[in-house]
Amino acid sequence: MLWQRLLQPVTKMNIQASIDHWVRPEIKALSAYHVPDSSGLIKLDAMENPYTWPETLRQEWLELLHKTNVNRYPDPQGAELKQRLRISMDIPEDAGLLLGNGSDELIQMLALTLAGPDRVVLSVEPSFVMYRMIALFAGMPYQGVPLKSKDFSLDLPALLAAIEQHQPAIIYLAYPNNPTGNLFTAADIRQIIKAAPGLVIVDEAYAPFTDASFMSEVGRHPNLLVMRTLSKLGLAGLRLGLLAGPKPWLDEIDKTRLPYNINTLTQVSAAFALRHESVFDEQTQLIRQGRSQLSAALNGMDGVTPYPSDANFILVRMPASRANEIHAAMRDQKVLVKNLNGSHPLLADCLRITVGTPAENQAAINALKAAL
Ligand SMILES: *Cc1c(COP(=O)(O)O)cnc(C)c1O
């Protein structure tokens, strides 16, 4: 009876009983996404751009925000921003374009559009964990095909066999891949696109740090969508991702988008940033140089194995069974990197170091040397 329930005191006990009854078991089994406290640390764990904006640009931005009103709902289509993105990312003219609150939201929209208990999401492993997580949230079965252990390249025969067997609704390929940093072979990806019965999403989150891209192939394959984000470019705080692909497909996915998902401040600020793209080009150039220097320093170090990277981070294998201890010792020296040991068998003993400023990279090298 409702009135009886209302009269019951709310105790820890009946909250737990209610949770046990109602929360989906697969959600209850999860632990919440954990972001470690990084205050006071050199933050090289999350692939952020370490550079901020020059003061003059900041002033100009603040003047623009001063003229921006937030009493009205945002532009529902984000028309001006989309136009800017088309230019800056060379999105083919006839391609459809959909914006998300980060590319994470686009992954969620894809799931909402295609979900069903027999609709498989397929990706490679190790890769970006949100592909698997969001499949789980949406009740879609997930299949992960291991990368080759030697160099994290695609195991094409295994992938083609998995496609044949599972007939996936969605295949995700991060290009370059996170957390391994490598680019897969483009010809292999094209074979996967050809063999896939459903959508293939090429996730180009790290596009600013590589010259390779599938963007120019959007429209040439009926089932290819290319996903990008502004997060790794240097606008992680704005939360803006985009999906480009055949317009009829994006029109369907757009139906699952929450109205006004891109807030006014993000629309105005991102369009402003893209009007001053050269600032970000300079920053990404610096990060690319920093990557070469960091990689050379790691290569010269005894006992650690850095992997080649086309992204703004480097995956490094530590001496056997020492990753946890080295990660903690680096943290004690105020350098926070990502510990991937234990997250996937192929990542045993691995840390992932985001490329920072030259001074931050040097601090990471020093901390690692001291920890080894
Ligand atoms: C960081 C990352 C994203 C997430 O980007 P947001 O736009 O910040 O949600 C997507 N895909 C890959 C492969 C990433 O590494």
The ligand as a Gaussian input file, in Angstrom:
#p B3LYP/6-31G(d) Opt

LIG

0 1
 C       38.762000      10.908000     -25.118000
 C       38.078000      10.043000     -26.113000
 C       36.743000      10.258000     -26.463000
 C       35.844000      11.128000     -25.624000
 O       35.719000      12.358000     -26.042000
 P       34.692000      13.388000     -25.401000
 O       34.307000      14.172000     -26.594000
 O       35.471000      14.149000     -24.405000
 O       33.519000      12.662000     -24.815000
 C       36.186000       9.488000     -27.474000
 N       36.887000       8.526000     -28.075000
 C       38.161000       8.264000     -27.739000
 C       38.898000       7.180000     -28.438000
 C       38.782000       8.995000     -26.738000
 O       40.031000       8.684000     -26.366000

